[in-house]
Amino acid sequence: MAVSADAALRMLRERGRQFVTRGMRNCQARANDALFALVEGAADADEQSRCMDAMRTWHGGRRAVNEGFSRRVDLAFAALGDRARTLSQLSAEPLRLVDDEGLAEIIMVDAMAAAAAAAIRQPLAELGARVEALLGTPLGTRELPLSPEFVIWAFAREVAALDVDSRARQVLLRAGEDTLLRALPEVIDQANELLRDLGVGLAAEPEPAAEVAQAPELPGAVETAAPGPQPAGAPRPAALCGSASRWLLATLPPGCMASEDDDGARQDLTELFGALAREPQRRCGAPRQGLLARAQAALAQRGGSLAGLHPLDRKLLTLVDTLFEAMVSGTWMPMPLSELLDSADVPVAELASRDPAFIDKPWHPGRRLLNEIISAATDYLDQEGYADQSLFQRAAEAIESLGSLAAEPQRLAQLLAEFVALAEDERERIEKLAERELGEAAARERTNLVHRRVADVLNGRLAGRSCPLALVNLLEQAWCRVLFLAWFSSGEHSQQWRVAIHLLDQLLGLLGDDRPDAELVERLWGALGERLEEIAFDSFEARRLLAELRGCLARRAGPSGYPSGTLWAPEEARQLGDPGLLVAVTSLNLALPGDPGTEGEEEEYLLSDIDLSRADSLRVGGWVELEEAGGERVRARLLGVVQPSGTHVLSDREGGAVRRVSRRRLALAMKEGRLIALDNSRLFEQALEQALGRVAAVG
């Protein structure tokens, strides 16, 4: 070799820096244009405002993205020279939960990396082999700083740090794909040419890289070389250490591998899985048979038994059998999901046997696909007639193909992306059906809120006092509407609301004056009439109500007393037909739409912050089971939460409203056990954790 490894790495690092400088300059220009197009194409003012905010955030943060991306590339090159010391800095990512939008972005980045890697498969494999020869050690895909997977994921992590919405992040990621990834072929060719000129040979004849880019490992996981998937249809002895799950290998007792490493003692799992797949489907209502029992029966027909399998194969079958037993014994198993899982254990076992990363890596596309299928079957499939739904048919096809796609990780990732897109279409369809119900609920809640606020203002000034019946009539029939429309159209802090309150207070003060100023009365009555005319109140009724109230001034009967000293109930005074009679006001009955009612005090006493937090934790789009007054249990989806009242709108599967429940009543029902959340979002992962624990405990 003409130069040292350190010198060659420094030259490669300089090429990498040039690539970052040029690529990020082009990326920023492309992102600016794309975000501007997003602003121009906004459907309404609110969306345009959000797009403008995203553009401002990008302009303010693009320098940090540039510096962060450059730092990641530098650290990756440094890690090649000092892997023990520097790689830990590169991999220190905080543990975080991923929501639906985050998962969609992960899938999108995976697809970008896979497409870019497929286009430069041979030169990328050659560069990896030359760098391995330079280092003298094997090199993982994510350790090569110029690989499409490393580049797009490093850029994606920096973009994720920006405070922009998912749509803007996807625009920025597309800009990175169009600039950074498209510049990689030239950069990799230059890197290969550089190393060839420096005399760096190949560590081994490079094979085309068939591995698809996968999402990054969960932070904190130990990075070890995972075995590659086995070709579909080829005999796969799980006892070979290079083709077995690291987790399964760790469960074997010492010396087990050597004692069982006899090809004649191992059964061909491919034939076993084929025999199991050809079995007729379980009839409806028939008891379920686990994978182990069916495998034992299939082996017995061929004169074999489970004991004849290699220990790793027995462990694998036991794990999958335990996994599906844990899933079907969950708290909620809808019929569509039950039918899908009935036929899934063999494909899952076949996939796990051929691709050990399925067990070891939480972000394996096969596991993510199963999680998506479970969520979609739970949320979007009907309990009856589901077999005719395209979503169910696509899910069944995806499950059936799991085993055959073990050797095609790129196709598996594509299948995941296709199913997520199909589930997203179904989610959007349900949301559109639900928009009307949510809109009506929101309008009703807003109406109730305004009604309640107007009632609080008027009752706060008159409740417990006496006043002329004419004033009660004016407030209940007319002035309450002025206040209602002022709040509804402009809000409590608006000029219209403040003027309406001011006129009300002036009127109450005037009625309490024994000698009201005539000019003030004239101006005030004129202002009251103008406000009633503005809200299109009936002009005849307005003149009558104001005239009756003005007649009370002429009789000098104020809220402090009545000449006779008698107080009447409003209904009694109306029957007497005298609007000047003094009435005792307890609560006004306002002629307004909506219901001003509030929660009962007993609920306030029974509920704690913990109880309320349980209600707040319910997932929008998730399912609940609630007990009716007659004891019947009904399942409904949480369509949404209407603010500021916190009313939860529950719907049927097609988005029609079932009922509206206040936050406190919902929390009370959960506390009393009359409502439970039905959540299958982590059904597979939780069942796998249980199965791994049980198999490890048995040893």
Helices and strands as residue ranges (DSSP letters): H 5-40, H 45-81, H 83-91, H 100-119, H 121-135, G 141-143, H 148-160, H 166-176, I 177-181, H 182-197, G 241-243, H 246-251, H 256-260, G 263-265, H 269-277, H 291-301, G 306-308, H 311-328, H 335-342, H 345-354, H 357-360, H 365-380, G 386-388, H 390-400, H 409-462, E 466-468, H 469-474, I 475-479, H 480-490, H 495-511, H 518-534, H 539-554, H 570-576, E 582-584, H 601-606, H 609-616, E 623-627, E 633-642, E 647-651, E 657-661, H 663-671, E 675-678, H 683-698
